[in-house]
């Protein structure tokens, strides 16, 4: 069998996402045949021996793939394990006979829809920054949000690290003294992005719930329960991710083409008045 990149194998075996695998490899926690691996190294899954954190990983062929929609309750962290002993989302899917991992994240104090899978390629496509899969949140803030604060967030605000958020759609659901409930639709996934956006305009998030991700809706799921995604939902997420990547590539190509265009007046060396003169015909 041909050699494959180690991070790809780790992802396909359900250990983590491909980007997380690259980080784990960079931290020196991965060995192949007893030798430390580097990001970009390859291995033969049929011959080579893989260790992660000194634990041998037995590579399974043709494993069953799982795609779940989980209602993550507040109080659970979105990691495979937690060194502080906090409850993790893995406890909620412990009856699944496969090594799953979260697709994206929700912070400890947030709740709602969280996708989980052991399909590394699927997770990579859905979470890739160029994917642009929209996510719908119900956000309760205090004090009451005024029009200028909502406009700033929807237009994009500068966060505490100096980065600016992409424009987003905001719909006010409840507007009353002391609090505002909003529906916010985002296409990017910066760490704790909504909380930081609200902080940037002087608002505090008191409840944050993700209700949808692309075509997948939270629906009637109860906190701590899950369901399997339908084929239509899986295909819908893949299609949205592919469309987002295509749009990103197109925008990149257009930007590069614009940079290559000559600047300044056309025919700068021609005499004034002759620049647009028609060419003389040969006799």
C-alpha positions in Angstrom: 0.0 0.0 0.0 1.2 3.5 -0.8 2.5 5.7 2.0 0.2 8.4 3.3 0.7 11.5 5.4 0.6 10.7 9.1 -1.9 13.4 10.0 -4.3 12.0 7.3 -4.1 8.5 8.9 -4.6 9.9 12.4 -7.7 11.8 11.2 -9.1 8.8 9.3 -8.7 6.7 12.4 -10.8 9.1 14.4 -8.0 10.3 16.7 -8.6 13.9 15.9 -9.1 16.4 13.0 -6.3 16.7 10.5 -5.3 20.2 11.8 -5.3 18.9 15.4 -3.1 16.0 14.2 -0.6 18.4 12.7 -0.4 20.2 16.1 0.1 16.9 18.0 2.9 15.9 15.6 4.5 19.3 15.9 4.5 18.9 19.7 6.6 15.7 19.3 3.9 13.4 20.6 3.9 11.1 17.6 6.3 8.3 16.7 6.6 6.0 13.7 8.6 2.8 14.2 10.0 4.4 17.4 11.2 7.5 15.7 9.7 11.0 16.3 7.6 12.2 13.4 7.5 15.6 11.8 4.6 17.3 10.1 4.4 16.2 6.5 6.1 12.8 7.2 4.5 9.7 5.6 4.0 6.1 6.7 2.7 2.8 5.3 -0.3 1.9 7.4 0.2 -1.8 6.5 3.8 -2.0 7.7 4.7 0.9 10.0 3.9 1.1 13.7 2.3 4.3 14.9 2.4 5.6 18.5 0.6 8.7 19.9 1.5 9.8 23.4 3.4 6.4 23.8 0.2 4.5 23.0 0.2 2.2 20.0 -2.5 3.0 17.5 -3.8 -0.1 15.7 -5.0 1.0 12.3 -8.4 -0.3 11.3 -9.3 -0.8 7.7 -12.8 -0.2 6.3 -14.1 1.1 9.7 -17.7 2.1 10.0 -18.2 5.9 9.8 -20.5 7.8 12.1 -22.0 11.2 11.7 -23.8 12.5 14.7 -25.7 15.6 15.8 -25.3 16.1 19.5 -27.0 18.6 21.8 -24.1 19.7 23.9 -25.3 20.9 27.3 -23.7 23.7 29.2 -20.9 22.6 31.5 -19.3 20.2 29.1 -16.0 20.9 27.3 -15.5 20.1 23.6 -12.4 18.0 23.8 -11.6 14.3 23.8 -10.1 14.5 27.3 -9.6 17.2 29.9 -6.6 17.4 32.2 -8.7 19.4 34.7 -11.1 16.5 35.1 -14.1 18.4 33.6 -16.9 16.7 31.9 -16.3 16.2 28.1 -18.7 15.6 25.2 -17.1 12.2 24.7 -19.0 11.0 27.8 -22.3 11.7 25.9 -21.4 9.4 23.0 -19.5 6.7 24.9 -22.0 4.0 23.6 -20.8 4.5 20.0 -18.3 1.7 19.1 -15.8 4.1 17.5 -13.4 6.8 18.4 -15.3 10.0 17.6 -14.2 13.6 17.9 -16.0 16.9 17.7 -16.4 18.8 14.4 -15.6 22.3 15.5 -16.3 23.5 19.0 -18.6 25.1 21.5 -17.2 26.5 24.7 -18.0 25.2 28.1 -20.7 27.7 28.9 -22.4 27.4 25.5 -24.9 24.8 24.4 -26.6 23.4 21.3 -25.7 21.6 18.1 -22.3 19.9 17.9 -21.4 17.6 15.1 -19.3 14.5 15.9 -17.7 12.0 13.5 -14.9 9.6 12.9 -14.6 10.7 9.3 -11.5 12.8 9.1 -12.0 14.0 5.6 -15.6 15.1 6.4 -14.5 17.0 9.5 -11.6 18.7 7.6 -14.0 19.9 4.9 -16.7 21.2 7.3 -14.3 23.0 9.6 -11.9 24.4 7.0 -11.9 28.3 7.1 -12.7 28.4 3.4 -15.8 26.3 3.8 -18.1 29.1 4.8 -20.8 26.8 6.3 -23.3 29.1 8.1 -24.0 28.6 11.8 -27.2 29.9 13.5 -27.0 31.0 17.1 -29.6 32.2 19.6 -27.8 34.8 21.8 -29.1 36.5 24.9 -27.1 39.6 26.0 -27.3 42.2 28.8 -27.9 45.1 29.0 -30.3 45.8 26.2 -28.5 46.0 22.8 -29.1 49.3 21.0 -29.2 49.8 17.2 -25.6 51.0 17.0 -24.2 48.0 18.8 -26.1 45.6 16.5 -24.9 47.5 13.4 -21.3 47.4 14.6 -21.4 43.6 15.1 -23.2 42.9 11.9 -20.7 45.0 9.9 -17.7 43.3 11.6 -15.9 44.4 14.8 -12.2 44.4 15.8 -11.6 41.8 18.5 -9.2 41.9 21.5 -6.4 40.3 19.4 -6.7 42.9 16.6 -8.5 40.7 14.1 -11.7 41.8 12.5 -14.8 39.6 12.2 -16.6 39.0 8.9 -20.0 40.6 8.4 -22.8 38.6 9.9 -26.6 38.6 9.9 -28.4 39.6 13.1 -32.1 39.4 13.7 -33.5 40.8 17.0 -36.0 38.3 18.5 -36.7 39.9 21.9 -36.0 43.5 22.8 -36.8 44.5 26.3 -35.3 46.6 29.2 -32.2 44.9 30.5 -31.7 42.3 27.8 -31.9 41.5 24.1 -32.3 38.1 22.4 -30.8 37.9 18.9 -30.4 35.3 16.2 -26.9 35.5 14.7 -25.7 33.8 11.6 -21.9 33.4 11.2 -19.8 31.8 8.5 -16.5 31.8 10.4 -15.4 30.1 13.6 -12.9 32.1 15.7 -12.5 31.0 19.3 -15.3 32.3 21.4 -16.2 34.6 18.6 -19.7 35.7 19.5 -18.8 36.4 23.2 -15.8 38.5 22.1 -17.9 40.3 19.5 -20.4 41.3 22.2 -17.6 42.3 24.6 -16.2 44.5 21.9 -19.4 46.6 21.8 -20.0 46.6 25.6 -22.5 43.6 25.9 -22.3 40.5 28.0 -23.5 37.1 26.7 -25.7 35.4 29.3 -26.8 32.5 27.1 -25.5 31.2 23.8 -27.1 28.3 21.9 -26.3 27.0 18.5 -29.5 26.0 16.7 -28.2 25.0 13.2 -25.1 24.3 11.2 -25.7 24.4 7.4 -28.6 22.1 6.6 -28.5 20.4 10.0 -30.9 21.7 12.6 -30.9 21.0 16.4 -34.7 20.5 16.2 -36.3 18.6 19.1 -33.1 17.1 20.5 -32.8 17.2 24.3 -29.6 18.3 26.1 -27.1 15.4 26.3 -28.8 13.3 23.5 -27.8 12.8 19.9 -29.1 11.4 16.6 -27.4 10.2 13.4 -27.3 12.6 10.5 -29.3 11.7 7.4 -27.6 11.1 4.0 -29.2 14.4 2.8 -27.7 16.3 5.7 -24.2 14.8 5.2 -24.4 15.5 1.4 -25.7 19.0 2.1 -22.8 19.8 4.4 -20.3 18.4 1.9 -21.9 20.5 -0.9 -21.8 23.7 1.1 -18.2 23.1 2.0 -17.2 22.5 -1.6 -19.1 25.6 -2.7 -17.3 27.7 0.0 -13.9 26.4 -1.1 -14.7 27.2 -4.8 -15.8 30.7 -3.9 -12.6 31.2 -1.9 -10.4 30.0 -4.8 -12.2 32.2 -7.2 -11.8 35.3 -5.0 -8.1 34.5 -4.6 -7.5 34.1 -8.3 -9.4 37.4 -9.0 -7.2 39.2 -6.4 -4.0 37.8 -7.9 -5.2 38.8 -11.4 -5.9 42.3 -10.2 -2.4 42.5 -8.7 -0.8 41.5 -12.1 -2.7 44.2 -14.0 -0.4 47.1 -15.2 -0.8 50.3 -13.2 -0.7 53.8 -14.4 -1.8 55.3 -17.8 -1.8 53.0 -20.7 0.9 53.8 -23.3 2.8 56.0 -20.8 5.6 56.4 -23.3 3.4 57.8 -26.1 3.1 61.4 -26.8 0.1 63.2 -25.3 -2.8 63.3 -27.8 -1.5 60.2 -29.6 -2.4 57.7 -26.9 -5.8 56.8 -28.3 -5.1 57.7 -31.9 -6.2 55.1 -34.5 -3.5 53.1 -36.1 -2.5 54.3 -39.6 -3.3 51.9 -42.4 -0.5 50.7 -44.6 -0.6 51.8 -48.2 
